[in-house]
């Protein structure tokens, strides 16, 4: 069907409306240009008028501040000056010119210069820091000490910055070459002093430059706690433990925060046959987020592998994974835990034998041996106590084969326990779990004992859930914030986090009782 043309009235009316809008826009632009031109032309007059108004205000304030008994002599003095100016040649003209010049000077637009240095309170804070460091950075034999009581703090502090509250946020300290910066105890004393004097309740990073004899102190911003569980852009064999500082890693991942997307630096743990840290140990205080970490790892592992979960606390924190596709078992009791771990040991041996036979025959390994198997064990110390009371073997003894040969068999072990129960862990667990995570408040000595190295930052006493440190093998210690992965069946969980976790949980492909009995049945066979 051919298009019918619009009526002439509608077409001409639309054109007139468009021309009218263009005319209005052009008129506004001309008016704006004329106003700007008039302002430029009349700017001297505006300045003089503003100056006269300020001079008149100053005169009124001077008259109000003059006592009443002195106002008569003041008026006589002013009248005498006016009379003298009127009698001298060109006096009125010179007076008007002087008045206009004073008004122009008084009415100019003044810009307050930005402060170029620290104010009095900041100088006092820097001076107190300097005086506190004198006993540690000076010796009586030094003929020209850099640190001395009553000395110049400007020479010792090469750079300094302050936050909005007036506390130090960045400081570069120059110290003498004879200071024993190679000793951990000496460095710890300086770090503790600067932490106390610069303000508690914040997390500091200390960077020692032993060649240049400088110490850089930075206040670290808090890690984001609003990142919920989601599908992270990772390769097979990569697991996101959490997120850290941008300067700690050379990689970022896109994450979704509501309707916005941003890039954040992750702590990625690599597993598989070529991993140098095939197993993980996570410890923390009650409520620190170790169970949240295991739940996050389980949801990521289910994308490419199978998972067996053994929960020693018996609180049902993993009930959302019961009977799901890829979840072979979720055990809370001692009997089921022993059966599941015994099956895991036999499965590791079966995979090793099958892979060895395939290599001898010149064939690739079977498909069922290449699918990753994850064993997540939460609170094994509780299970060990129950086993000792009932006369059973410790469940940790069944982890020796998966821990020693799990990397070659595609079996990954993740163990989580409380910080005060680390001594109850077996030697095999502590020896083969080279990836370590510590969540919750902990002392520097505890962190160094578990991680194998002291963190480069000062731990704080109060931290949010899922906050801690991570170290993969012999690498550096990273600050860590675990993504929010709460139990979706918990009433205290928000709707947004509940939906985020349930979207990652696989579908239910078999009854829950069948999933619970899968591992024990396999162990009996």
TAJONOR-V934093 format. One record per pair of residues at least 6 apart in sequence whose C-alpha atoms are under 7 Angstrom apart, sorted by the first residue. I is the first residue (numbers start at 1). J is the second residue. If there is no record, write none. Layout:
i = <I;I>
j = <J;J>
This chain:
i = <47;47;47;48;48;48;48;50;51;51;51;51;52;54;55;85;85;86;122;127;129;130;131;134;134;134;137;137;137;137;138;138;138;146;146;156;156;156;157;157;157;158;158;158;159;159;160;160;160;161;161;161;161;162;162;162;163;167;167;168;169;169;170;170;170;171;171;171;172;172;172;172;173;173;173;174;174;174;175;175;176;177;180;181;181;201;202;202;203;203;203;203;203;203;204;204;204;204;204;204;205;205;205;205;205;205;205;206;206;206;206;206;206;207;207;207;208;208;208;209;223;223;225;227;227;227;228;228;228;228;228;229;229;229;229;229;230;230;233;237;237;237;238;238;238;238;239;239;239;239;239;240;240;240;240;241;241;241;241;242;242;242;242;242;242;243;243;243;243;243;243;243;244;244;244;244;244;244;244;245;245;246;248;249;251;252;252;252;252;253;253;253;253;254;254;254;254;255;255;255;256;271;271;272;272;272;273;273;273;277;277;277;277;278;278;279;279;279;279;279;279;279;280;280;280;280;280;280;280;281;281;281;281;281;281;281;282;282;282;282;282;282;282;283;283;283;283;283;283;283;283;284;284;284;284;284;284;284;285;285;285;286;287;288;288;288;288;289;289;289;290;290;292;292;293;295;296;298;299;299;302;304;305;305;305;305;306;306;306;306;306;306;307;307;307;307;307;307;308;308;308;308;308;308;308;309;309;309;309;309;309;310;310;310;310;310;310;310;311;311;311;311;311;312;312;312;312;312;312;313;313;314;317;321;321;322;322;322;323;323;323;323;323;324;324;324;324;325;325;325;325;328;328;328;329;329;329;329;329;330;331;331;334;336;338;339;339;339;340;340;341;342;342;343;343;343;345;345;345;345;348;348;348;348;351;351;352;355;355;358;358;369;370;372;372;373;373;373;374;374;374;375;375;375;376;376;376;377;377;377;378;378;378;379;379;380;380;381;381;381;383;384;384;387;387;388;396;400;402;403;403;406;434;434;435;435;435;436;436;436;436;437;437;437;438;438;438;439;439;439;439;440;440;440;440;441;441;441;441;444;447;448;451;455;466;466;467;467;467;468;468;468;469;469;469;469;470;470;470;470;471;471;485;486;488;488;488>
j = <104;107;108;100;103;104;107;107;103;104;106;107;103;106;103;91;92;92;166;153;197;153;149;147;148;149;147;175;176;179;145;147;148;156;176;173;174;175;172;173;174;172;173;174;171;172;170;171;172;168;169;170;171;168;169;170;169;198;199;198;218;219;217;218;219;216;217;218;214;215;216;217;214;215;216;213;214;215;213;214;213;213;186;187;210;460;219;460;219;220;457;458;459;460;217;218;219;220;457;458;217;218;219;220;456;457;458;215;216;217;218;456;457;215;216;217;214;215;216;215;244;481;481;257;483;484;483;484;485;497;500;483;484;485;500;501;500;504;253;270;271;272;268;269;270;271;268;269;270;297;300;266;267;268;269;267;268;269;482;266;267;480;481;482;483;264;265;266;267;480;481;482;265;266;267;478;479;480;481;265;479;265;478;265;265;263;264;265;266;263;264;265;266;261;262;263;264;261;262;263;262;277;278;278;407;410;407;408;410;434;435;472;473;407;412;412;413;414;432;433;434;435;413;414;415;433;434;435;436;414;415;416;433;435;436;437;290;415;416;417;436;437;438;290;416;417;418;419;437;438;439;290;417;418;419;438;439;440;418;419;440;418;465;439;440;465;466;439;465;466;416;439;485;486;482;485;485;307;504;505;326;372;326;371;372;373;326;327;328;372;373;374;326;327;328;373;374;375;327;328;329;330;374;375;376;329;330;331;375;376;377;330;331;332;337;376;377;378;331;332;377;378;379;332;378;379;380;382;383;379;382;332;487;327;505;330;512;515;508;510;511;512;515;506;507;508;509;506;507;508;509;515;518;519;515;516;517;518;519;516;337;516;383;520;395;519;520;523;519;520;398;398;523;519;522;523;398;399;401;402;402;406;409;411;369;409;409;365;366;364;365;409;410;410;411;410;411;412;411;412;413;412;413;414;413;414;415;414;415;416;415;416;417;416;417;396;417;421;424;425;395;394;395;393;394;394;426;428;411;413;432;412;472;473;471;472;473;451;470;471;472;469;470;471;468;469;470;466;467;468;469;463;465;467;468;460;461;462;463;454;454;454;471;477;481;482;480;481;482;479;480;481;477;478;479;480;477;478;479;480;477;478;501;493;498;501;502>
